[in-house]
Amino acid sequence: MSFSGLLECRISLIFSLINRLAIIALSAVKSTINGVSSRFLLFGFPIV
């Protein structure tokens, strides 16, 4: 296997890892926002 092919394999692997982490982070942020908004809806108004 050539060096450039190995480098491309590494880069694609890193990009897929970053993509997966970004998806996990986005879902975590979404669930946090949903939890906060449902808590606000529970009281009827946001507590500042």
N, C-alpha and C positions, 0 to 999 in steps of 0.2 A: 504494500500500500504506500502511495506517495505521501510526502509531507503535507501537501496542500489538501489532499483528500482527507487525511487525518484531522487537519485543522478545521475543515468544513464540518466534519462529523462532530467535533468538539463544540463548534459554534452552534450547530443546530440543537445539540443536546442542552447547551446552556440556555438557548432561547426557549426551548420547551419547558425547562425548569422555571425560568422567569415567568413564562405565560401561566404555568400552573400556580405559582405563588401569587401572581396578580389576581387570578380568579378566586383563590382562597381568601385573599385580603378583601376583595370586593364583596364577596358573600358575607364575610364577617362584618364589614361596615354596614351592609344592607340590613343584616339581622340586628345590629346595634341600633341603627336608625329606627327600625320597625319597633324594637322594644321601647325606645325612648318615646316615640310618637304614641304608642299604645298606652304608655304610662301617663302621658299628657292627656290623652282622650279619656282615661279613667277618671281623672280629676276634673275634666271639663275645660281646663285652661292650663297653659304652661306656667310653671313656677320658676321665676327668674331668680 
